[in-house]
C-alpha cells in the first residue's frame, strides 16, 4: 500500500475519532461514520444495523446510498442474511459474490431496486462480547472484492462505532433509571397522602350505606353507585402506586392456591352476572399449598382479571382461570384467558412498561407494571400471548417456595 493511501486512511479514521468527541446526536454521528466507511472502502453503499435485545432482531439504524431510506423497515433475525450471520457468529463475513452465497437475503434489494454484488459485514460488540449490531459496506467500486486490508479497516471503524453505540445506550439507561427512581419516590409520597383521604371517604360511605335503605329515590341510589365506583377506582390506583413504588420485602405465607384464587376474584361475582360473562375455573390437583405474599398476589390477580373483564363483550364473554403443576422445576403456573379484543402485536412488548396504556383516560398504565414487579419479587415470570379479535392469555409461572428459589438464583 502506498504512503499516500496510508495517510488518507489514517486521516479518515482521525476524523471519525473527532466526530465521536464532538457530536452529541447518535444518529448524526453514526451517519457520518457510515459515510466515511463508504468513502474509505470505496463502496457504493453502507449500512449499520442495531440489535434489539427484546425482539431479538436486527434493524437498520443507518443506511447510506440512493435507496438507503427504503430499508429502514426491514428486520433480520439472528442468522438471517449476511448481516444476521455476522451477528450470530460475531465475526467478519466477507462475501465477494452474493449470487453464490446461500445466506444472502435479497428482500432489501427487492425493496430498493439496488443490486448487491459483494458485502463486507463486521459485528459491533460491547463489553463482555455483548452484541450491539452489524456494520456493512456493499459493492466495492471497480468490481473488485473487498480484501484483507478492507477487513482490517472495517474492524477499526466498527470498534469506534461500537464505543459510540454502547456509550449512548448507557447514557439513555442512566437517564431512564434516574427518571424511574424519581417517579417511584413521587408516587410513594403522593399515595400516602391520598390514602389518608381515601380512608375518610370509605368511612363516610360505610355510614351512609347503613342509612341508604331509608332514603327514597332511584336518582340517589344511582348517584351513590357512581360515587362508590369512583372511590373504588381511586383505591385501586393507590394500591398500584404503593405496590410499584414500595421496596418492601414480600411476606410469604402458605395458602391453598385454589381457595386463594376463588376468594380473590369473588369480588367480580355480581359484575359477571350483570354482563352475563362466563367464568370457568380449572384447578390442577397437583398444585395445592404454595407460598405467596397474599397482598401482592391478590393485586396481581385482580389487575389481570380486571383487564380481562373489560376486554370481553357482554353475553358472549368467556374468562378462564386454570392452574398447572410443573413438578420437575418445583413450579406451578396460573393462566388467565379471555376471548376479548386481544392485543395488537406492536403493543405486546410495551404492555408491562409503566404508564403505557391503550385505555385512554380510563387507564393508568400501572396495572401490568405492578403485576410484573410483584411476580419478579416472587422469583417468577409473566408471559402473554394474544391474537387480535380472538383473545389473550396471561401465564404466571411461580416457584412453590419463592424464598428458596430466590436464594438458588443468587448463588
N, C-alpha and C positions, 0 to 999 in steps of 0.2 A: 504494500500500500504506500502511495506517495506521501511525502511530508505534508504537502498542502491539503490532502484528503484527511490526514490525521488531525490537522489543525482545524479544519472545517467541522469535523465531527466533535472535537473537543469543545469548540465554541457553541455548538448546538446544545450539548449536554450542560455546559455552563449556563446557557440561557434558561434551560429547564430548571436548574437549581435556583436561579434568580427568581423565576416565576413562583416557585414554592414559598420563598421567603417574603414575596411582595404582594401576592394576590390572596384575598380572603375568601372569594367565592370558589367553592369546589368545582362547580360546573364549568366556570370560566377557566379555571386552572387546568382541569382535565382536557378541555377542548384545545387549549394551547399546547399541552403536552402531546396530544394526538396529532395536531397539525405538524408539530416539529418531528414527530415519529415518521409521519408520511413523507416529510421532506428529506430527512436524513437517510431514510432507506430507499428513497426514490420510488415510492409506491403510489399507485393510483388512488387508494383509499385506505382508511384505517378506522378502527372502532375499539371501544372499551366497554366491556360488559361487567356489571357488578353482580355479586351473588346475593340473592335474597335468602337468608337462612330460614325464615318462616315457611316460605313456599317451596324452598329447595330448588330454585330455578335461577338461571342467568338472564338478565335483561340488559338491553342496550342503553347505557348511560350517555355515551358519546359515539357518534358515527359521522365521519367526515366523507367528503366526496359529493358528487352531484345529487345522489339519491339517498344520502345519509339519513334524512328525516323520515324516510319511508319504513325503516327497520325498527323504529323505536317501540312498536307494539309487539314485536316478536320475543318470545321467551323460550329458553332452551333448558331442558333437563340435564343433569349431570350425565355425561357420556353421549349426549346427543349432538351431532355435528362435530366439526373440528374444535370449536371453542369448548363445547361440552366435554369432549375427550381430554382436552388440555386441562380443564378444571378438575375433572375426576382424577386424572393421573398426576396432576400438579407438576407437569414437566413440559418443556418446549416441544411443540409439534410443528414441523416444517414440511408442508406438502407442496411439491413442485408442480403437480398436475392433478387438479381436483377431479377431473373426469375419470381418473383411475383409482380414486380413493373412495372406498365404500362408506366412510364416515361423513363424507361431505353432505351438508344439509342445504338443499337447493331452494328452500322456501324463501330465503332472503333475496336470492337472485330473481326468483319469480315475481316477488313483490316490487322490486326496484328496477327490473329490467337491466340489471348490471350483471356482467358475466365475470364470475370469479374463476381465474385460471390457477393462481397459486396463493397460498396462505402461509403466513408465519404467525403462530399463536404462542403467547408466553403467559404463564399463570401469574396472578397478583396474589401474593401471600403476606400475611402479617406475622406477628409474634407467635411462636409455637407452631408455625406452619398453617395458621388459620387461613382458609380460602377467602379471598376478598373479591376476586373476579378474574377476567382474562383481557389481555391487550393483544390486538391482532392487526397486521398490515396485509393488504391484498394487492396482488398483481405488481410485481416489480417491473418498472418501465423498461422497455427494450426487449421484453420477453424472456429475460434471464430468470433463473430461480434464485430465491434467497439463499445466501451461503452462510458458512460458519461465522464469518465476521458480522454479518447481519444479526445472527442469533445472539452474539455477544453484546452488541449494541442494544438490542431489544431487551436483553436481560437487565442491563444497567438502567434503561428508561423505565422498565417495569418496576425496578426497585424504588425509583423516585416516585412513581405513580402510587405504588403500594403505601409508601410512607404518607403521602397526601391523603389517601382514602382512609387509612387507619386513624390518623390524627383527627380527621374530620368526623369520623364516626364516634371516636372517643369524646370529642368536644360536644357532639349532639347528645350522647348518652349522659354526660355530666349535667348538661342543661336540663334534660328530661328528668333525671333523678332529683335535681335540686327543686324543680318545679313541683314534682310529685310530693316531695317532702313538705314543701310549703302548703300544698293542697291538703295533705293529711293533718298538719297542725291546725290549719284554719277550720277544717271540718270538725276536728275534735273540740276546739274551743266553742264553735257555734252550737254544736249538737248538745253540749251540756246545758247551755242556756235555754235552748228551745225545749229540751226535755223537761226542764222545770216548769215552763209554761204549759207544756202538754199534760203534765201530771195534774195541773189545776183544771184544765179543760175536761180531762177524763173524770175527775172527781165530780165536776158540775154535771156532766152527762148522767152519771150514776144517780145523783139526787133527782134530776128531772125525770129520768126513766121511771122512778118509783111512783111519781105522781101523774105520768103521762096518761094512764088509763082513765083518769077522771076528766081529762081535757077533751072537749068535743071538737070535731072538725078535721077533715082529711088533709086540709092545707097545712095544719100544724104538724101532723104526722109526717107528711111528705117533706116539709121543710126540715124537720128534725132528722129524718133519714139522710138528707143531704149533709147536714152538719156532722153526723156521726161518720158518714162515709169519708168526708174530708179530714176529719180528725184521724181516722184510720190510715189515710194516706200520709199524713204528717208523721204518724207513729212509725210507719214502715220506712219513711225517708230517714228519720233519726236513727233507727236501728241499723240501717245500712251505713249511714255515716259513721256511727260508732264502731261498727264491725270493721269497716275499711281502715279507719284511722287508728284504731286501738292496736297496741303491740303486746297485749296481754297473752300469756301462755294458756293454751286450751286446757280446760278442766275435764279430763276424760272420766266417764262413768260407764258402768256396764248396763246395757239395756237389751231388751228383746227387740230386735230390729223390726219385726212385723208389727208389734204393738206400737212402737215409736212412730213408724211411718203412718199408720192408720190414724193415730192421735194428731199428728202434725197437720194432715190435710183435712181433718174432720171439720175445720172451720169453714170449709168450702161446701159442706153438705147442702145447705139451703140454696146457695148460688147455683150449684149444679142442677138442682131440681128446677129452679126458676128458668134456666136456659135450656132445660131438657138435654143436658150433656151426660153421656155415659162415662162411667169410671170403672175400669177393670183393674183388679189387683191380683198379682200373680207372685206369690212368695215361694222361694226355693226352701225346701225343708232342711237343706244342708246349711243354711245360714240362720243361726238362732241368736245367741248372745254376742254382742260386739261392744267394743269400747269407743265411745264418741263424746265429743263436747256437745251436750244436748242443746244448749242455747244456740251455738253456732250452726249445728246441723239442721235444727228447726228452721233457721233463717234460710239455709241453702234450699231445703225442700219447698218452703213457701215461695221463695223467689222464682224457682223453676216452675212450680205449679201455677203460680200467678201468670207467668208468661204463656204457659200452655193454655190456660183457661181463656186468656184474651185472644189467643191465636185461632181458636176454633169457632165454628158457627153454631148458633142455637139450633137445636133439633137434630143436626147431623154430626155434631162434635163428639169425638171419642178421645178419652185420655186413658193411658195405661201406665201403671207403675209395677215394675217387677224387680225381683232380686235374683241374683245368680251367685252361686258359690264358685270360687276359684281356689280349690284346696292346695294345688301344687305351689301356689305363690303366697299362701296364707292371707288371701284377699277375698273380697266379695265385690259385687257391683250392684248398683241401684240404677235402673233405667227408667226414664220418664219420657213417654212417647205421646205425640198428639198427631191428629190428622188435619192440622191447621194450614195456614197460608205458606208456611215454610220460610226459609231464609235464603236470600239471593247469594250465589257463590261469592260475589265480591265482598260481601259483608261477613262471611264466616270467619275470616282471620281477624276481624275487628270487634266482634261482639263482646269479648272479655275485656276490652280496653275501657278504662274508666272514662265516663261521660259520653261514651258512644251509644247513641240510641236512634231507633228508627220510628219512635212513637211520638215525635214532635214534643209539644208542651206536656204531654201526658207521661213521658219517660224522664228518668233522671240520669240514666247511664251508669248507675251504681250497682244495680241488682246482680248482674253477671260478674262484675269485677269482684264483688263481695263473695260470690259463690266460689270463684277460683281461689281467692285468698284463703277462705276457710278450708277448702278441700286440700290446699297445699299445706296448711297447718296440720292437717291430719295425715300428712305424708302420702296423700293420694293424688289422683289426676281426674280431670274432667274433659270429656270429648263430646263433640257434637257432629251429627250427620243430618243433612237436611236436603229436601227436594222441594223447590218452589211449587206450590199448589198441591203438594201431597202430604207434607208434614215434617216433623222434626223429632229427633231422638237425642236426648242428653244422657250420657253414660258417666256415672260416678264410679271410679274404681278406688277402693279403700282397703287398707290393711285391717284385719280383725283386731290387731293390737298395735295402734299407731305409735305409742310411746317407744316400744322396742324396735319398730320398723324405722323410726327416725334415728335411733342410735346406730342401727346397722348401716343406714345410708351415710352417716357421718364417718364411720370407721373405715 
